[in-house]
Structure formats: structure tokens, C-alpha cells
């Protein structure tokens, strides 16, 4: 299982979610940590986001990248569909 590092802004967004949504996100992160590249619906991003991946959890998006050498999953953004792609 990979180590998961959550960026401060993603952690703050997660902290403010209602409990059911927070539970779904945590479950998705646990599943990602066990096998990052076999999550259903995993999308490789392009353009400015090259090297990142995204998953959809309900109406929310999780944007992350995976360091294979260190076996660390970096969660950079968690947010609503329209807001998460803004840097």
C-alpha cells in the first residue's frame, strides 16, 4: 500500500465536506493507495496537467500524481468539477 500525502488545500476542502461525502472520498483514497492505476474511471490528464491523474467521486474530482520510485501518492486537489481544474 502506497503512502498518501494530501496537500493542505485538499485536506481543508475534505475537512469541510458533509460526513457522507467525506466517507466516500476517504474510501476512494484508500482504494487508490492500494493500487493507484487500477481505479475505475481513472483519467490521465493532459496539457498543463500532464503527469497528473484524476478520478471522479460523485460530483467531486480528486487530482493526484504518483511517485513510483518512492511509492507515494500525492493528492493535490479535491473539489467540485468546475473549480478543481483552476490552478
C-alpha positions, 0 to 999 in steps of 0.5 A, a space after each residue: 500500500 502506497 503512502 498518501 500525502 494530501 496537500 493542505 488545500 485538499 485536506 481543508 476542502 475534505 475537512 469541510 465536506 458533509 460526513 457522507 461525502 467525506 466517507 466516500 472520498 476517504 474510501 476512494 483514497 484508500 482504494 487508490 493507495 492500494 493500487 493507484 492505476 487500477 481505479 475505475 474511471 481513472 483519467 490521465 490528464 493532459 496539457 498543463 496537467 500532464 503527469 497528473 491523474 484524476 478520478 471522479 467521486 460523485 460530483 467531486 474530482 480528486 487530482 493526484 500524481 504518483 511517485 513510483 520510485 518512492 511509492 507515494 501518492 500525492 493528492 493535490 486537489 479535491 473539489 467540485 468539477 468546475 473549480 478543481 481544474 483552476 490552478 
